[in-house]
Amino acid sequence: MPVTVKQKQKHELKSVAEVGVHLAEQVDQLGELKDQIDKLNKKLEPLQEQFDSIKKELMEWVNKNVPADKKEQLVGEIYEALFGMRSLKTEITDKEKAFELLNKIEPGLAMKLAKFNITDLKAYLTPDELSKCVKQERTGHRTLKLKRIK
């Protein structure tokens, strides 16, 4: 069974001979595994929905009836459910004060520690200004799409 690999940039299909039999076999194996996983996930959907619904009910009950800083244990005949304390949420309430306190430790420390959201920078700076303080590299994850060809 001939297998091809399509490279998006060149828009050409590479044959098994070009990419090697091992890679071609791995592509087919990956596709077959994906098909099996998709079939299993389809069968699991009703169970997952039921699980999520019951979990949501239990969590709502615990959140309503148990103080945030307390743990809870609910026991059935076969299983027990252990609920932890609610997680802590910490937020800066006075940025100017934080800057002032950090700069007392070391002048300029606040700027060294400051983090900016790239989306915000893009909203306020022109592309020319942005290019002076931001760099882009293609180092992130790649996407993978499997397409049955036979």
C-alpha positions, 0 to 999 in steps of 0.5 A: 500500500503506497503511503505519501506524505504531503508537505504543505509548503511545497504542496507535493506528495512524497512517496514511500521511497522518499520518506522511507518504509518505516515512516510510512508504516508509522503513519498508517499505524498512527491512523489506525490507532486514531480510528480505534481511539475515536471509536472507543471515545464515541462509546465512552461519551454517555459514560463520561456525561453521566460521570461529569453530571454526578461529579458536578452535583457532588462538587456543588453540594460540597462547595455549598455545605463545606467551608472553603478551608476544610476537606470533606470525605463522602463515603459510599458502600464501595468508594469514598470521595475525598474533596480537598480545600478550595484552591487559593486565588491570589491577585495583586490589588495595588500595582503601584504599591507593589512597584514601590515596595519592589523598587525599595529592595532594588531600584528597577527591580519592579521593571525586571519582574514585570510581565506584559501580555503580548495581546495587550502590547499588540493592542497599544503598540504599532507594528514598528514599535512592537518589533523593537521590543518583541521577537517571534520564533517558530518553536511551538508545537506543530499540528497533526491532522490524519486523513484517510486516503484509502 
